[in-house]
Amino acid sequence: MLTPQRWRIAQPDALLSAVLADRFGLSPLLGQVLINRGFRSLELAERFLEPERWLLPDPQQEFADLPRALDLLCEAIERRIAIGICGDYDCDGMTSTALLLRAIRNLGGQIDYAIPSRMREGYGINCRIVEEFYEQGVGLILTVDNGISAFEPVQRAIELGMQVIVTDHHDLPVRLPPADAILNPKLLPQASPYAPLAGVGVAYVLARALAERLDQGGALTDTLLELFTLGTVADLAPLAGVNRVWVLEGLKRLPFSANPGIQALLAVSGLADRAHLKPEAIGFALGPRINAVGRLADPQIVIDLLTADDAETALALARQCESFNRERQDLCNRIEQEAIALVEEARAGGLVLSEERVLLVARAGWHHGVIGIVASRLKERYGAPVFLCAIEGESVRGSARGIPEFSIFNALQACAPLLEGFGGHPMAGGFSLRAANLTGFRDGLRTFACNLLVAEQIMPLVEVDARACFRELDLDLLTQIDRLQPCGLGNAEPVFWTPNVRVLKQKRMGETGTHLNLTLNDGSAERRAVGWRMGDWLPIPEYVDIAYKICENNWQGRRKTELEVVGLRAAAAPKLYLPAPPRCARHPEWYDHRKHEALKFIEDFVAHQSAPVLLYGYARPQLEASLASRVHYDRPLDLPYAHLLLWSLPPSPLHLHWLIGHVRPQSVHLFAQPVPPVHVWTLQRNLKEVYVPHEPLQVLHLAQKWWVSPRALLETLVELGYLTSWDSELDATLHRLMGGILSEQEAWYGSGPEELQKYF
């Protein structure tokens, strides 16, 4: 069955989206996406769509300590002072380490590195590493992707006579470390194009500036750009500012990289023959293979891979990454299934997530190196903040993932007295505590969550950019979406939605039936859709609203678009708006002209009138200009007309009630010209295109527009499955007021003036 979701659909701005679309040659759908991303002016949109034209400010003007850091590094290289890098064991930290190792070695520096043990020490530089560097004769320590909160280790390094450059991107502590130079984008104004940099981005800024200072850019800078791109995308850094500019260029270079390690990674990931890469190639193929090593093994494997100079060594190391990635996948799948079983067991025992507002799951035997991945999956599944804990004897290590309305860091801070250590940001974090404090920690998180969240927020969030119909989802639109690349954090891939889609086929797919395969039709076109990890949503209702991304299916050289499901919900029954007609104070005289030559009679009749008459009807004629002042058409002005001329009958008796009530004529002249029938398929297609769940369906307006009776429209809604019965959807008072008009359609178009008068 479908998982309950909350949908957040962006407010459409048709006028501005059309302006942006016209200026940049895009679909209005993507004009709306630009608006949703904050690009509400032509200038901002141009900067986003054409980043190569953006003149970036000099980083030495942005980072106050960058000139000092360059002086220290140049002096160390010139004087052969040993440099020690302290890195980190995630993808950002490992690519940062490899980037600076490559750069400084190529520039003539004497450099080595150390990474703290994930299992024994946790994140960041520590006093052990500082003292080992000192014993090895290191004179300059360079931290990457860490160090901003390491006051004591940095102070210890200074006491030992070493110099320290901190490069980091994490949040600033109350007290900065006493380093000789600090490079951190959190020290910059938020408007700075360098503000979104990850750790590898700061390392790239430093290495690039150093190469330029020493007049040794060129091919070295290109290699560094590839490592920057790999680390930035894999670390889910916001793809805005300089990240967007440089990643766009780096993605072009990656397939042709001269770095043996990158080529080996592409080979084991099955991407070696691709000339074009998108961020998802890194996010789903290259990044996980690097991260798997940091989670399960020695990060040195990745550092050696990305700094290798020969293809054979690089390929052997890449195969080790592949092996650890498969182990990581197996671990994640096992832990995920065990965690889901624990949650479902608790729910069966009375746990109500909407009341609990937060999900904490703990078990012994879980590998804490991969529980962050599983926490993300559980958050997507249940829509609640998730704290996943690996119990290791008397100790507990955990990883957490948040939702937009809930800050993980603030929650951990609120429970700080129970924790041995913690860190993170609003959407993710890590922590450790004694097993004896686990119950108190759970209670503290529940209290914090219940004070912050409401029950309606505890379900998966689906954020939607714009409404689309399937016939718009062609290869041209897919090409236009590529202009928004690179997509990622801060520039999410566009998500569209289509209401009232019919599910023609539904089945599981994948070796274990984990995924969902759908064939859908919205009345304008048929599309295939894939829902990753949604196999247990079966069975799907026959009619659904679907939120999706657009992707390309290229099978045996045949290209077509298909949908990647982001959200599904049962199509809601429409709200019907069918207002009562105004009362007519007098009964008009009726005249039957069905035997006359209609157009000639009308022209003669109008020519002899001193006041305007109203001519109404399907495909009614436009009279010659000389009669223009004596005839109005279709939509009456707010004044009475002496004569109403019915070229054809209205779509229904109810429409006739409205017309008579507004026009208030003395006489009605009936010509009853034939109206072509509307095919049921046409009516179904029309309804599918205009129906929006939870918004009133203007029955009379649409029936007039398509020239069908309200009953035909309502019965079509039933045939489509949007209504179970139209009788039950209409107000009982309105039924009485209409006096059975909807059920008298059969004789309507055969009615003469005498029969018509009975409706008044």
C-alpha positions, 0 to 999 in steps of 0.5 A, a space after each residue: 500500500 502507498 506510504 502516506 506523504 506530505 506534498 509541498 507544491 511550489 506556488 506557480 507564477 505563470 507570468 514570470 515563468 513565461 518571461 524567463 522561459 521566453 528569454 532563455 529558450 526554455 519550457 515554462 515548466 523550467 521557468 517555474 523551476 528557476 523561480 523556485 530556485 530563487 532566480 526571479 530576475 533575468 540577471 540572476 537566471 543568466 548567471 545561473 544558466 551561463 556560469 562560464 560568463 561569471 567573473 569570480 572575485 579573487 579568493 585572496 580578497 575573500 579569504 583573509 588568511 589565504 595570503 598568509 597560508 601561501 607565504 607559509 607553504 612557499 617558505 616550507 617548500 623552499 626551505 624543505 620543511 616537512 609538511 604534514 596533512 591531517 585529513 578525514 576518513 570521508 569522501 570529502 576528507 580523502 579527496 582533500 588529502 589526495 588533492 593537496 598531496 598531489 599539488 604540494 608534491 608536484 610543486 616540490 614540497 616534502 609532504 606526508 599525511 595522517 588520518 585519525 582512526 574512525 573506529 578508535 579516535 573519531 573525527 578530526 585532528 587530535 593530540 596523538 597525531 600532532 605529537 607523532 608529526 612532531 616526532 617525524 620532524 614536521 614543521 607545518 601542519 595542514 588540516 583538511 576538512 577538519 580542525 576548526 573545532 580542534 583548539 587543544 590539538 592546534 594549541 599543542 602544535 603551537 607549543 611544540 613549535 610547529 606552524 598550523 594552517 587550518 582548512 575546513 568548512 564546518 560550523 565555527 565554534 565559540 573559540 577558534 583554534 590558535 592557528 597561523 592561518 584559517 581558511 573556512 568559508 563560514 568566515 565569509 559573508 553568505 553572499 560570497 560565491 565561495 561560501 558553499 565550498 566543502 572541505 575539498 573546495 577550500 583545499 582546491 582554492 589553496 592549492 590553485 592559488 599556490 600553483 599560481 603563486 609558483 607559476 606552475 598551473 596548467 595541467 596540475 590545475 586540471 588534475 586538481 579540478 577533477 579531484 575537487 569535482 569528485 569530492 564536492 559532489 560526493 560530499 553533497 556540497 551545495 552546487 551553487 556559487 563557485 561550486 557550480 562554476 567549477 563542477 560544471 567544468 570538472 564534469 567535462 574533464 573527468 571522463 578524459 582525466 589523466 589521473 590513473 586513479 580516476 580512470 580506474 574508478 571509472 572502469 570498475 564503476 562501468 563508466 569508462 566509456 561515457 563521454 559525458 558525466 552528470 553529478 549522479 554518476 559521482 553520487 551513485 557510482 564513484 562516491 560510494 566506492 570511495 566512501 565505502 573504504 572510509 567506512 570499512 577499511 583504511 583510508 590510505 587505499 583511497 589516498 594511494 588510489 587518487 595519488 597513484 601514477 601508474 594505471 596497474 597500481 591504480 586499477 588494483 586499488 580501485 578493485 579493492 574499493 569495489 570490493 569494500 563497496 559491495 561489502 558496504 551494500 550488504 551491510 547496509 541492506 542487512 542493517 536496514 531490514 533489521 532496523 525496519 523489523 524493529 520499528 514495525 515490531 514497535 509499531 505493532 506494540 503500540 508505537 505511534 510515530 506521529 506522537 513520538 515525533 522522532 525515531 531512535 533505533 538501537 541494536 548490538 552488532 551493527 557496524 557504526 561505519 555504515 549506519 548513517 546511510 541506513 539512517 537516511 533510508 529510514 528517514 526517507 521511509 518514515 519521514 521522521 528524524 532518525 537516530 540510529 545506534 550501534 551498541 558496542 558493549 557499554 558504549 553506543 555510537 550513533 548517526 542521525 538524519 533530520 527533516 527540514 523542520 528539525 535540527 539534528 545539531 540542536 537536538 543533540 545539543 539539548 541532550 548534551 549532558 547524556 552524551 560523551 561527544 557529538 557533532 553535526 549540522 541541522 540535517 545530519 550528525 554523529 554522537 556517542 554515549 554510554 549504553 546506560 544513558 540510552 533510555 534517557 537519551 530517547 526520552 530527551 529526544 522525544 521531549 525535544 521533538 514534541 516541543 518542535 514538531 506537529 504530528 502532520 510533519 511526521 511523514 515523508 516530504 515530497 517537494 514539487 516544482 510544477 505541474 506537467 502533463 505527460 505529452 510535455 515530457 519529451 527529449 527536448 525537455 530533457 535536453 533543457 533540464 541539462 542546462 540546469 546541471 549540475 544538480 545536487 544539494 542547493 540545486 535539486 533536480 526538477 520534480 514535476 507532478 501530474 494528477 489523476 494518472 491511470 495505472 495501466 500496469 504495476 509490478 515489482 522489478 529487480 532481483 529481490 523485487 525491491 523496486 517498482 515498475 509502472 505503466 501510466 497514462 494521464 490522458 495525453 500520453 503513456 509513460 513508464 515509471 520506476 520507483 526505486 525501493 518502492 516495491 512494497 508500495 504495491 498494490 497501487 490504486 488505479 488512479 494516482 497523483 504522481 511526483 517524479 523526475 524525468 530521466 532518459 531510457 536508452 535501450 539498444 540505441 532507442 532514446 525515450 523519456 521515463 519517470 523516476 517516481 518521487 511520490 505517489 498518492 491516491 487521486 483525491 475525489 474532486 470538490 464539485 462547485 455547482 451553484 444555484 441559478 438566479 431567479 427570474 422575476 418574469 416568464 418570457 414569451 417563447 418563439 419557435 423558429 426552427 423551420 426558418 432560415 436561421 441566419 437570414 431571420 436573425 439578421 432581419 430581426 436584429 436590423 429592426 431593433 433599437 436596443 441590443 439583443 443577445 445572440 447565444 449558442 454553439 458556433 453562433 454566427 458573427 453578424 456584419 459590422 453594420 449590426 454591431 451596435 444592436 447585438 451582443 454575444 454569449 456573455 450578457 452584460 449586467 443589463 436586461 435584454 428585451 430579446 434572447 436569441 438561442 442559435 443553439 440550446 445551451 448545454 443543459 437546462 441548468 445553463 438555460 436557467 442561468 441564462 434566463 436569470 441573467 438576461 431577464 428577456 421579454 422573449 426567447 427565440 429558439 433556432 436550435 441549430 445542431 451541436 456536434 456530440 463530444 466524444 467520451 474520450 475527448 471529455 475524459 482527456 479534457 477532465 484529466 488535464 484540468 482536474 487538480 485535487 483539493 481545488 473545486 471543479 467548476 462544473 457549470 463553467 467546464 460544461 459550458 466550455 466543452 458544451 456538454 451537460 453537467 450530468 455527462 461531465 459528472 458521469 465521466 468523473 465516475 468512469 474515470 474513477 475520480 468519483 464513486 458516485 456523483 449523487 453523493 458529491 452534490 449538496 442535498 439542498 442543491 439537488 432539491 433546488 435543481 428539481 431533478 434537472 440533471 436527470 432530464 437530459 434525454 429529452 433536452 435537445 428534442 425540446 420545443 418552446 412548450 417543453 422548455 417553459 416547464 423549467 421556469 
